[in-house]
Amino acid sequence: MIKVRTALLSVYDKEGLEGFARGLAELGIRILSTGGTYSRLAAANIPVTSVSEVTGFPEILRGRVKSLHPKIHGGILACRQTPQDMEDLARHGIEPIDLVVVNLYPFEATVSRPGVTMDEARENIDIGGPAMIRAAAKNFPQVAVVVSPSRYQAVLEALRQDGGIPLSLSMELALEAFERTAAYDGQIVSFLAKQRGDSEPFPAKLNLQLDKVAELRYGENSHQRAAFYRESSLPVPSLAAARQLQGKPLSFNNINDASAALEILLEYDEPTAVAVKHTNPCGIASAQEIETAFIWAKEGDPVSIFGGIVALNRPVDKELAALLTEIFLEVIIAPSFTPAALETLAAKPNLRLLELPADVKREPYMDYKRVPGGLLVQEADVQLLGDAPQVVTRKEPTAAEQEDLLFAWRAVKHVKSNAIVVAKGKRTLGVGAGQMNRITAAQLALKQAGDEARGAVLASDAFFPFPDVVQAAAAAGITAIIQPGGSLRDEESIKAADEAGISMLFTGMRHFKH
């Protein structure tokens, strides 16, 4: 149990400060303070002693140096059970400090402002604060440290009920303190790395700052524990920034699938609906009206959409809401929902509604894939095409086929490899996902498209090492194909396309998705 006789308060975020300090004073605890915190407490008529009075040294360098003094750090770091430490304190007239309450300059908020300068950023790098936090956290068996106003009430309750701060609480507070300073330093590292530019996109030490959003009921399966974390600097737009308007808490699989749906949706500017199951699109459609786009997306695979995720890039009105309630869905993502739409969707209270703008273009960001003992890091696949697609067959695609080819290319980019997409009229008719060979993926997509494959186009996420996919496409009535090209045997596929009267485009860029 830590008996608190002296507390040091030095905070930038002054939320709840007066109430907390007044509670300490009522318990007979002496309060030391600095700068703005001291002025705030004195103005509130709370008994407080200036750190300068304790150290015998004034604040200097515009407040940059005030607590970096042996009489402060000696009081924090001294081990009360070590006679030599206590003799040192007595010899130098140093009073032990039992409670340290510090939060830091707002570096994160400062550097997130558009146009922030290097000088502004540097001025918001806290020095004395982290030093005091780390000192107190190191000595947590004898000194308690508080880095967030959210902890004030728990500390006061412990002091009032127990007469001190239990060791278990002090250790918990110390962990929070080290988490805070680690994240703070990580933000500084990330900012300085960005100033260096893209010359070193993969640093020698990778710093990631993630805040826990929620603990989830379970992970992919019910026997796996799970939680959802959000990056401190979000790539925009991100599912982590979505606002949930209705429904049960999101599950691990909901979040994973919904994020996949959002990534696909960002490829399209026209009114577009995306249906996703197990991170693969089971229906994508663009139309002049969002209601039509949803109907077409549902018709693309009316079986797989059951229990799936739907993402829309236009607001949901009452009419569209009525269509959405006709089938069982887990999640709906849209830029907004009208009041009438929300009233209609409320008939399904477990349906999760996420509000998230979809008119912001994806910025480049780093993609992470966990492997046991390590992390694979790559630039996210935010590109679509290299140079302009090259027609490699005698037959040129029509204007309508060109539109459908690019529509299908945007879709196949987000289908697990090996991937094939059949599309027509800016809607998917068949999707072959995650197969061990390309011909099986093509057979699945063409079978799903059925008779509608006649006059449709086909997209492949990788080149054709054999002409078999072209031959299967021709037999199904496909009229145009888009693929990366680059196989040593490209000529065989081009020849097969020419023989079948199919136009074929090479993109020069593949989109494997493992």
PAZA-120840 format. One record per residue (C-alpha): x negated, y negated, z negated; residue number from 0. Coordinates in steps of 0.1 Angstrom, whole numbers. Example, Ala and Ser with C-alpha at 12.3 -4.5 7.8 and 13.67 -1.06 7.14 Angstrom:
+-------+-------+-------+-----+
|     x |     y |     z | num |
+-------+-------+-------+-----+
|  -123 |    45 |   -78 |   0 |
|  -137 |    11 |   -71 |   1 |
+-------+-------+-------+-----+
END
This chain:
+-------+-------+-------+-----+
|     x |     y |     z | num |
+-------+-------+-------+-----+
|     0 |     0 |     0 |   0 |
|   -14 |   -34 |    10 |   1 |
|    -7 |   -61 |   -16 |   2 |
|    -4 |   -94 |     2 |   3 |
|   -17 |  -125 |   -17 |   4 |
|   -30 |  -145 |    12 |   5 |
|   -17 |  -147 |    48 |   6 |
|   -32 |  -164 |    78 |   7 |
|    -7 |  -176 |   104 |   8 |
|   -19 |  -189 |   138 |   9 |
|     7 |  -185 |   166 |  10 |
|    13 |  -199 |   200 |  11 |
|    48 |  -184 |   202 |  12 |
|    66 |  -201 |   173 |  13 |
|    99 |  -182 |   175 |  14 |
|   111 |  -174 |   140 |  15 |
|    80 |  -189 |   125 |  16 |
|    96 |  -212 |    98 |  17 |
|   119 |  -184 |    85 |  18 |
|    91 |  -159 |    83 |  19 |
|    67 |  -183 |    66 |  20 |
|    94 |  -195 |    42 |  21 |
|   100 |  -158 |    33 |  22 |
|    63 |  -154 |    25 |  23 |
|    61 |  -185 |     4 |  24 |
|    91 |  -174 |   -16 |  25 |
|    72 |  -142 |   -25 |  26 |
|    43 |  -163 |   -38 |  27 |
|    20 |  -156 |    -9 |  28 |
|    -5 |  -183 |     0 |  29 |
|    -4 |  -193 |    36 |  30 |
|   -34 |  -205 |    56 |  31 |
|   -29 |  -219 |    91 |  32 |
|   -44 |  -238 |   120 |  33 |
|   -35 |  -265 |   145 |  34 |
|     0 |  -266 |   158 |  35 |
|    11 |  -238 |   135 |  36 |
|    -1 |  -258 |   104 |  37 |
|    17 |  -290 |   116 |  38 |
|    49 |  -270 |   122 |  39 |
|    49 |  -255 |    88 |  40 |
|    40 |  -287 |    70 |  41 |
|    68 |  -306 |    88 |  42 |
|    92 |  -279 |    75 |  43 |
|    80 |  -285 |    39 |  44 |
|    66 |  -250 |    37 |  45 |
|    35 |  -248 |    14 |  46 |
|     5 |  -243 |    37 |  47 |
|   -33 |  -248 |    36 |  48 |
|   -53 |  -258 |    66 |  49 |
|   -81 |  -234 |    77 |  50 |
|  -104 |  -264 |    79 |  51 |
|   -99 |  -269 |    42 |  52 |
|  -109 |  -233 |    36 |  53 |
|  -139 |  -233 |    59 |  54 |
|  -151 |  -269 |    51 |  55 |
|  -155 |  -274 |    88 |  56 |
|  -132 |  -293 |   111 |  57 |
|  -116 |  -279 |   143 |  58 |
|  -139 |  -289 |   172 |  59 |
|  -140 |  -287 |   210 |  60 |
|  -103 |  -297 |   213 |  61 |
|   -93 |  -269 |   191 |  62 |
|  -113 |  -242 |   209 |  63 |
|  -132 |  -235 |   176 |  64 |
|  -113 |  -234 |   144 |  65 |
|  -110 |  -199 |   130 |  66 |
|  -144 |  -185 |   142 |  67 |
|  -160 |  -188 |   107 |  68 |
|  -174 |  -164 |    81 |  69 |
|  -149 |  -176 |    55 |  70 |
|  -121 |  -164 |    78 |  71 |
|  -136 |  -133 |    93 |  72 |
|  -153 |  -123 |    61 |  73 |
|  -119 |  -125 |    43 |  74 |
|  -103 |  -103 |    70 |  75 |
|  -131 |   -77 |    75 |  76 |
|  -141 |   -71 |    38 |  77 |
|  -135 |   -36 |    26 |  78 |
|  -118 |   -40 |    -8 |  79 |
|  -131 |    -6 |   -21 |  80 |
|  -167 |   -14 |   -12 |  81 |
|  -185 |   -32 |   -41 |  82 |
|  -211 |   -48 |   -19 |  83 |
|  -184 |   -64 |     3 |  84 |
|  -166 |   -78 |   -26 |  85 |
|  -199 |   -91 |   -41 |  86 |
|  -206 |  -108 |    -8 |  87 |
|  -171 |  -125 |    -9 |  88 |
|  -177 |  -137 |   -44 |  89 |
|  -212 |  -150 |   -37 |  90 |
|  -200 |  -171 |    -8 |  91 |
|  -167 |  -182 |   -22 |  92 |
|  -146 |  -163 |     4 |  93 |
|  -110 |  -154 |    -4 |  94 |
|   -97 |  -121 |    10 |  95 |
|   -70 |  -124 |    36 |  96 |
|   -44 |   -96 |    35 |  97 |
|   -20 |  -104 |    63 |  98 |
|   -30 |  -119 |    98 |  99 |
|    -2 |  -132 |   120 | 100 |
|   -14 |  -142 |   154 | 101 |
|    -1 |  -143 |   190 | 102 |
|   -20 |  -155 |   220 | 103 |
|   -22 |  -183 |   245 | 104 |
|     2 |  -175 |   274 | 105 |
|   -24 |  -163 |   299 | 106 |
|     0 |  -140 |   317 | 107 |
|    27 |  -167 |   321 | 108 |
|     1 |  -193 |   332 | 109 |
|   -14 |  -172 |   360 | 110 |
|    20 |  -161 |   373 | 111 |
|    29 |  -197 |   382 | 112 |
|    24 |  -206 |   419 | 113 |
|    -6 |  -226 |   426 | 114 |
|   -23 |  -221 |   392 | 115 |
|   -59 |  -233 |   393 | 116 |
|   -89 |  -214 |   379 | 117 |
|   -94 |  -242 |   353 | 118 |
|   -58 |  -238 |   341 | 119 |
|   -63 |  -201 |   338 | 120 |
|   -96 |  -203 |   319 | 121 |
|   -81 |  -227 |   294 | 122 |
|   -55 |  -202 |   286 | 123 |
|   -79 |  -174 |   278 | 124 |
|   -76 |  -171 |   240 | 125 |
|  -109 |  -164 |   221 | 126 |
|  -102 |  -169 |   184 | 127 |
|   -68 |  -152 |   185 | 128 |
|   -81 |  -118 |   198 | 129 |
|  -111 |  -120 |   175 | 130 |
|   -88 |  -123 |   144 | 131 |
|   -64 |   -96 |   157 | 132 |
|   -91 |   -71 |   164 | 133 |
|  -108 |   -78 |   130 | 134 |
|   -75 |   -73 |   111 | 135 |
|   -65 |   -42 |   132 | 136 |
|   -99 |   -27 |   125 | 137 |
|   -94 |   -31 |    88 | 138 |
|   -58 |   -19 |    88 | 139 |
|   -60 |     1 |    56 | 140 |
|   -64 |   -31 |    38 | 141 |
|   -52 |   -59 |    61 | 142 |
|   -19 |   -59 |    81 | 143 |
|   -17 |   -76 |   115 | 144 |
|    14 |   -89 |   132 | 145 |
|    12 |   -99 |   169 | 146 |
|    49 |  -103 |   177 | 147 |
|    78 |  -123 |   161 | 148 |
|    99 |   -91 |   166 | 149 |
|    80 |   -76 |   136 | 150 |
|    86 |  -105 |   111 | 151 |
|   118 |   -90 |    97 | 152 |
|   102 |   -55 |    91 | 153 |
|    72 |   -70 |    73 | 154 |
|    94 |   -92 |    51 | 155 |
|   116 |   -63 |    42 | 156 |
|    86 |   -42 |    32 | 157 |
|    72 |   -69 |    11 | 158 |
|   105 |   -75 |    -7 | 159 |
|   115 |   -39 |   -12 | 160 |
|    81 |   -22 |   -17 | 161 |
|    60 |   -51 |   -30 | 162 |
|    35 |   -46 |    -2 | 163 |
|    30 |   -32 |    33 | 164 |
|    29 |     6 |    35 | 165 |
|    -2 |    21 |    52 | 166 |
|    20 |    38 |    78 | 167 |
|    35 |     4 |    88 | 168 |
|     0 |   -12 |    88 | 169 |
|   -14 |    15 |   111 | 170 |
|    16 |    11 |   135 | 171 |
|    10 |   -27 |   135 | 172 |
|   -27 |   -22 |   142 | 173 |
|   -19 |     1 |   172 | 174 |
|     4 |   -26 |   186 | 175 |
|   -23 |   -52 |   181 | 176 |
|   -49 |   -32 |   200 | 177 |
|   -23 |   -25 |   228 | 178 |
|   -18 |   -63 |   230 | 179 |
|   -55 |   -72 |   232 | 180 |
|   -61 |   -44 |   257 | 181 |
|   -33 |   -56 |   279 | 182 |
|   -44 |   -92 |   275 | 183 |
|   -79 |   -85 |   286 | 184 |
|   -65 |   -63 |   315 | 185 |
|   -45 |   -93 |   327 | 186 |
|   -76 |  -114 |   327 | 187 |
|   -96 |   -88 |   346 | 188 |
|   -67 |   -84 |   372 | 189 |
|   -65 |  -122 |   377 | 190 |
|  -103 |  -126 |   382 | 191 |
|  -103 |   -96 |   406 | 192 |
|   -76 |  -113 |   427 | 193 |
|   -97 |  -145 |   429 | 194 |
|  -125 |  -124 |   444 | 195 |
|  -102 |  -115 |   473 | 196 |
|   -99 |   -82 |   492 | 197 |
|  -136 |   -76 |   494 | 198 |
|  -134 |   -52 |   465 | 199 |
|   -99 |   -37 |   465 | 200 |
|  -110 |    -7 |   444 | 201 |
|  -128 |   -19 |   413 | 202 |
|  -153 |     2 |   393 | 203 |
|  -129 |     1 |   364 | 204 |
|   -92 |     2 |   371 | 205 |
|   -70 |   -18 |   347 | 206 |
|   -32 |   -12 |   347 | 207 |
|    -8 |   -31 |   325 | 208 |
|    25 |   -14 |   320 | 209 |
|    53 |   -22 |   296 | 210 |
|    78 |     5 |   285 | 211 |
|   113 |    -3 |   298 | 212 |
|   130 |    27 |   283 | 213 |
|   126 |    63 |   270 | 214 |
|   146 |    86 |   293 | 215 |
|   167 |   115 |   283 | 216 |
|   143 |   138 |   301 | 217 |
|   121 |   140 |   331 | 218 |
|   126 |   159 |   364 | 219 |
|   139 |   188 |   343 | 220 |
|   156 |   189 |   309 | 221 |
|   125 |   204 |   291 | 222 |
|   103 |   175 |   302 | 223 |
|   100 |   143 |   281 | 224 |
|    99 |   111 |   300 | 225 |
|    98 |    73 |   299 | 226 |
|   100 |    44 |   324 | 227 |
|    72 |    18 |   325 | 228 |
|    72 |   -15 |   344 | 229 |
|    41 |   -32 |   358 | 230 |
|    33 |   -66 |   342 | 231 |
|    29 |   -80 |   377 | 232 |
|    57 |   -65 |   397 | 233 |
|    54 |   -60 |   435 | 234 |
|    85 |   -78 |   447 | 235 |
|   111 |   -65 |   452 | 236 |
|   110 |   -36 |   428 | 237 |
|   135 |   -13 |   413 | 238 |
|   119 |   -22 |   379 | 239 |
|   134 |   -57 |   384 | 240 |
|   170 |   -45 |   391 | 241 |
|   199 |   -55 |   368 | 242 |
|   222 |   -27 |   359 | 243 |
|   258 |   -38 |   359 | 244 |
|   276 |    -5 |   351 | 245 |
|   271 |    31 |   344 | 246 |
|   251 |    56 |   323 | 247 |
|   214 |    49 |   317 | 248 |
|   192 |    57 |   347 | 249 |
|   176 |    91 |   346 | 250 |
|   140 |   100 |   358 | 251 |
|   154 |   114 |   391 | 252 |
|   178 |    84 |   395 | 253 |
|   149 |    60 |   393 | 254 |
|   127 |    80 |   416 | 255 |
|   154 |    84 |   442 | 256 |
|   166 |    48 |   439 | 257 |
|   131 |    35 |   444 | 258 |
|   128 |    56 |   476 | 259 |
|   161 |    42 |   488 | 260 |
|   150 |     7 |   482 | 261 |
|   117 |    13 |   501 | 262 |
|   137 |    25 |   531 | 263 |
|   162 |    -4 |   530 | 264 |
|   134 |   -29 |   531 | 265 |
|   125 |   -17 |   566 | 266 |
|   157 |   -31 |   581 | 267 |
|   170 |   -67 |   586 | 268 |
|   205 |   -59 |   600 | 269 |
|   233 |   -49 |   577 | 270 |
|   221 |   -14 |   567 | 271 |
|   232 |    14 |   545 | 272 |
|   207 |    41 |   532 | 273 |
|   218 |    73 |   515 | 274 |
|   190 |    93 |   497 | 275 |
|   188 |   127 |   482 | 276 |
|   157 |   140 |   465 | 277 |
|   137 |   109 |   478 | 278 |
|   145 |   118 |   514 | 279 |
|   170 |    98 |   535 | 280 |
|   201 |   119 |   544 | 281 |
|   217 |    91 |   562 | 282 |
|   207 |    56 |   575 | 283 |
|   227 |    33 |   597 | 284 |
|   226 |    -3 |   609 | 285 |
|   257 |   -21 |   622 | 286 |
|   272 |   -56 |   625 | 287 |
|   293 |   -49 |   594 | 288 |
|   280 |   -33 |   562 | 289 |
|   312 |   -13 |   559 | 290 |
|   306 |     3 |   593 | 291 |
|   269 |     9 |   584 | 292 |
|   280 |    28 |   552 | 293 |
|   305 |    49 |   571 | 294 |
|   279 |    59 |   597 | 295 |
|   253 |    67 |   570 | 296 |
|   278 |    89 |   553 | 297 |
|   287 |   107 |   585 | 298 |
|   250 |   113 |   592 | 299 |
|   251 |   141 |   565 | 300 |
|   284 |   142 |   546 | 301 |
|   273 |   172 |   526 | 302 |
|   239 |   159 |   513 | 303 |
|   252 |   125 |   503 | 304 |
|   273 |   141 |   476 | 305 |
|   256 |   131 |   443 | 306 |
|   231 |   109 |   461 | 307 |
|   219 |    73 |   460 | 308 |
|   233 |    46 |   483 | 309 |
|   214 |    13 |   489 | 310 |
|   229 |   -16 |   508 | 311 |
|   213 |   -49 |   519 | 312 |
|   246 |   -69 |   520 | 313 |
|   270 |   -77 |   491 | 314 |
|   296 |   -52 |   482 | 315 |
|   332 |   -64 |   485 | 316 |
|   365 |   -48 |   474 | 317 |
|   369 |   -30 |   508 | 318 |
|   334 |   -15 |   507 | 319 |
|   338 |    -6 |   470 | 320 |
|   369 |    14 |   479 | 321 |
|   349 |    34 |   505 | 322 |
|   321 |    40 |   480 | 323 |
|   345 |    55 |   454 | 324 |
|   358 |    81 |   479 | 325 |
|   327 |   103 |   473 | 326 |
|   306 |   112 |   442 | 327 |
|   275 |    90 |   440 | 328 |
|   249 |    86 |   412 | 329 |
|   237 |    51 |   420 | 330 |
|   246 |    22 |   442 | 331 |
|   221 |    -6 |   449 | 332 |
|   232 |   -39 |   464 | 333 |
|   222 |   -76 |   464 | 334 |
|   255 |   -84 |   446 | 335 |
|   290 |   -71 |   439 | 336 |
|   321 |   -93 |   441 | 337 |
|   344 |   -94 |   410 | 338 |
|   370 |   -74 |   429 | 339 |
|   344 |   -48 |   439 | 340 |
|   333 |   -44 |   403 | 341 |
|   369 |   -39 |   392 | 342 |
|   374 |   -12 |   419 | 343 |
|   341 |     5 |   410 | 344 |
|   350 |     4 |   373 | 345 |
|   373 |    33 |   380 | 346 |
|   341 |    54 |   380 | 347 |
|   325 |    43 |   347 | 348 |
|   295 |    67 |   349 | 349 |
|   285 |    53 |   384 | 350 |
|   254 |    33 |   380 | 351 |
|   255 |    -1 |   398 | 352 |
|   221 |   -19 |   403 | 353 |
|   220 |   -55 |   415 | 354 |
|   188 |   -63 |   433 | 355 |
|   180 |   -88 |   462 | 356 |
|   170 |   -70 |   494 | 357 |
|   161 |  -100 |   515 | 358 |
|   125 |  -103 |   502 | 359 |
|    98 |   -88 |   523 | 360 |
|    75 |   -62 |   507 | 361 |
|    41 |   -76 |   499 | 362 |
|    10 |   -54 |   501 | 363 |
|     3 |   -35 |   469 | 364 |
|   -16 |    -5 |   456 | 365 |
|     0 |    30 |   455 | 366 |
|    -9 |    54 |   428 | 367 |
|    -6 |    92 |   428 | 368 |
|   -14 |   111 |   396 | 369 |
|   -35 |   143 |   397 | 370 |
|   -46 |   161 |   365 | 371 |
|   -76 |   142 |   352 | 372 |
|   -75 |   114 |   378 | 373 |
|   -56 |    90 |   399 | 374 |
|   -55 |    86 |   437 | 375 |
|   -53 |    50 |   447 | 376 |
|   -45 |    37 |   482 | 377 |
|   -30 |     7 |   499 | 378 |
|     7 |    12 |   501 | 379 |
|    20 |    20 |   536 | 380 |
|    38 |   -13 |   543 | 381 |
|    29 |   -14 |   580 | 382 |
|    51 |    -1 |   607 | 383 |
|    32 |    -2 |   640 | 384 |
|    -3 |    -8 |   651 | 385 |
|    -3 |   -24 |   685 | 386 |
|    29 |   -24 |   707 | 387 |
|    41 |    12 |   714 | 388 |
|    27 |    26 |   746 | 389 |
|    49 |    44 |   771 | 390 |
|    29 |    75 |   782 | 391 |
|    55 |    91 |   804 | 392 |
|    67 |    83 |   839 | 393 |
|   102 |    75 |   826 | 394 |
|   105 |    42 |   808 | 395 |
|   130 |    40 |   778 | 396 |
|   161 |    19 |   783 | 397 |
|   167 |   -11 |   762 | 398 |
|   192 |     8 |   740 | 399 |
|   167 |    37 |   737 | 400 |
|   139 |    13 |   726 | 401 |
|   162 |    -1 |   698 | 402 |
|   170 |    34 |   687 | 403 |
|   134 |    45 |   689 | 404 |
|   122 |    17 |   666 | 405 |
|   152 |    24 |   643 | 406 |
|   142 |    61 |   641 | 407 |
|   105 |    52 |   636 | 408 |
|   114 |    30 |   605 | 409 |
|   134 |    60 |   591 | 410 |
|   109 |    88 |   598 | 411 |
|    82 |    68 |   580 | 412 |
|   101 |    75 |   547 | 413 |
|   108 |   112 |   553 | 414 |
|    85 |   138 |   536 | 415 |
|    61 |   153 |   561 | 416 |
|    64 |   172 |   583 | 417 |
|    92 |   149 |   594 | 418 |
|   116 |   146 |   623 | 419 |
|   145 |   121 |   627 | 420 |
|   171 |   122 |   654 | 421 |
|   191 |    90 |   659 | 422 |
|   215 |    73 |   683 | 423 |
|   233 |    40 |   681 | 424 |
|   212 |    28 |   652 | 425 |
|   222 |    57 |   629 | 426 |
|   206 |    89 |   619 | 427 |
|   222 |   121 |   632 | 428 |
|   197 |   147 |   618 | 429 |
|   167 |   147 |   595 | 430 |
|   141 |   174 |   592 | 431 |
|   121 |   168 |   560 | 432 |
|    91 |   184 |   542 | 433 |
|    85 |   214 |   564 | 434 |
|    52 |   233 |   567 | 435 |
|    53 |   230 |   605 | 436 |
|    67 |   204 |   629 | 437 |
|    88 |   227 |   650 | 438 |
|   109 |   239 |   620 | 439 |
|   114 |   202 |   610 | 440 |
|   126 |   195 |   646 | 441 |
|   149 |   225 |   646 | 442 |
|   165 |   214 |   614 | 443 |
|   171 |   178 |   626 | 444 |
|   184 |   189 |   660 | 445 |
|   207 |   215 |   644 | 446 |
|   221 |   189 |   621 | 447 |
|   227 |   165 |   650 | 448 |
|   244 |   192 |   670 | 449 |
|   261 |   181 |   702 | 450 |
|   255 |   144 |   693 | 451 |
|   218 |   150 |   700 | 452 |
|   226 |   146 |   737 | 453 |
|   215 |   111 |   747 | 454 |
|   198 |   106 |   713 | 455 |
|   162 |    98 |   705 | 456 |
|   137 |   117 |   683 | 457 |
|   110 |   103 |   660 | 458 |
|    81 |   123 |   646 | 459 |
|    58 |   111 |   618 | 460 |
|    28 |   127 |   634 | 461 |
|    15 |   139 |   668 | 462 |
|    25 |   171 |   686 | 463 |
|    -4 |   196 |   689 | 464 |
|    18 |   217 |   711 | 465 |
|    47 |   210 |   735 | 466 |
|    72 |   231 |   716 | 467 |
|    89 |   201 |   699 | 468 |
|    93 |   183 |   732 | 469 |
|   108 |   215 |   747 | 470 |
|   132 |   219 |   718 | 471 |
|   142 |   182 |   721 | 472 |
|   148 |   186 |   758 | 473 |
|   170 |   216 |   753 | 474 |
|   191 |   197 |   728 | 475 |
|   196 |   167 |   752 | 476 |
|   171 |   142 |   736 | 477 |
|   163 |   114 |   761 | 478 |
|   134 |    96 |   744 | 479 |
|   107 |   104 |   718 | 480 |
|    85 |    82 |   696 | 481 |
|    54 |    97 |   679 | 482 |
|    19 |    85 |   670 | 483 |
|    -1 |   104 |   697 | 484 |
|   -37 |   113 |   691 | 485 |
|   -37 |   151 |   696 | 486 |
|   -64 |   167 |   717 | 487 |
|   -35 |   183 |   736 | 488 |
|   -13 |   152 |   741 | 489 |
|   -13 |   158 |   778 | 490 |
|     7 |   190 |   773 | 491 |
|    35 |   172 |   754 | 492 |
|    35 |   143 |   780 | 493 |
|    38 |   169 |   808 | 494 |
|    67 |   186 |   791 | 495 |
|    84 |   153 |   786 | 496 |
|    79 |   143 |   822 | 497 |
|    93 |   177 |   834 | 498 |
|   124 |   171 |   812 | 499 |
|   129 |   135 |   822 | 500 |
|   122 |   123 |   787 | 501 |
|   105 |    90 |   780 | 502 |
|    78 |    91 |   753 | 503 |
|    62 |    63 |   733 | 504 |
|    29 |    65 |   713 | 505 |
|    26 |    42 |   684 | 506 |
|   -10 |    47 |   676 | 507 |
|    -1 |    48 |   638 | 508 |
|    11 |    78 |   618 | 509 |
|    31 |    78 |   586 | 510 |
|    24 |   110 |   566 | 511 |
|    44 |   111 |   534 | 512 |
|    33 |   138 |   510 | 513 |
+-------+-------+-------+-----+
END
